[in-house]
Amino acid sequence: MTPVLAAPAQPPLRLPANVNPWYGHATGHWFAMLPWPSATYGFRLVEADTEGALTVAVWRLLTEIG
């Protein structure tokens, strides 16, 4: 029997200091407001099912505008 090797652990992604996430107990989703210069009020709301998915979505958006 061949042993199964786990992938090396990746450090958890962290959100930038200017992004504050929160969990919506009523919706069961995670949210964050991103600074977004081209938005009407200067922010963009991001929503995801999990905290990890929210972090990935935030970084994807920030690298698109950065």
Phi and psi in degrees as a GROMACS rama.xvg file:
@    title "Ramachandran Plot"
@    xaxis  label "Phi"
@    yaxis  label "Psi"
@TYPE xy
-88.0556  128.678  THR-2
-67.8661  147.749  PRO-3
-91.0756  124.626  VAL-4
-98.9577  131.959  LEU-5
-80.1108  149.292  ALA-6
-67.5972  149.486  ALA-7
-58.5757  140.303  PRO-8
-66.9353  133.765  ALA-9
-96.4552  137.649  GLN-10
-64.2618  144.987  PRO-11
-64.0252  141.429  PRO-12
-70.2005  143.715  LEU-13
-115.731  146.746  ARG-14
-81.1039  149.382  LEU-15
-60.4994  155.761  PRO-16
-60.8342  -27.4365  ALA-17
-88.101  9.1017  ASN-18
-115.629  119.28  VAL-19
-109.265  110.783  ASN-20
-86.2132  158.528  PRO-21
-150.871  156.629  TRP-22
-101.843  126.864  TYR-23
-89.2713  104.309  GLY-24
-62.4264  -34.0412  HIS-25
-72.3573  -33.1403  ALA-26
-97.2184  -25.5143  THR-27
76.0906  17.573  GLY-28
-117.313  163.12  HIS-29
-100.434  145.251  TRP-30
-133.979  156.713  PHE-31
-154.729  146.363  ALA-32
-103.284  124.206  MET-33
-104.43  139.518  LEU-34
-61.3052  128.824  PRO-35
-141.923  96.4739  TRP-36
-55.3841  -34.5444  PRO-37
-86.6113  -4.04277  SER-38
-76.8495  155.024  ALA-39
-54.2013  -44.4212  THR-40
-107.042  7.38171  TYR-41
86.9674  6.43576  GLY-42
-138.244  158.907  PHE-43
-132.422  132.421  ARG-44
-86.9556  131.729  LEU-45
-120.111  138.966  VAL-46
-130.604  143  GLU-47
-151.419  160.872  ALA-48
-73.4487  -32.2437  ASP-49
-129.687  163.028  THR-50
-63.668  -40.0009  GLU-51
-64.2653  -42.4467  GLY-52
-65.287  -35.4953  ALA-53
-64.533  -44.2642  LEU-54
-60.8646  -44.235  THR-55
-63.149  -44.0988  VAL-56
-63.2077  -41.6476  ALA-57
-62.1956  -48.7123  VAL-58
-65.1298  -35.917  TRP-59
-61.8578  -46.2468  ARG-60
-65.4615  -43.0412  LEU-61
-65.7852  -34.2294  LEU-62
-73.7967  -25.1572  THR-63
-68.6687  -37.64  GLU-64
-92.3971  -15.1765  ILE-65
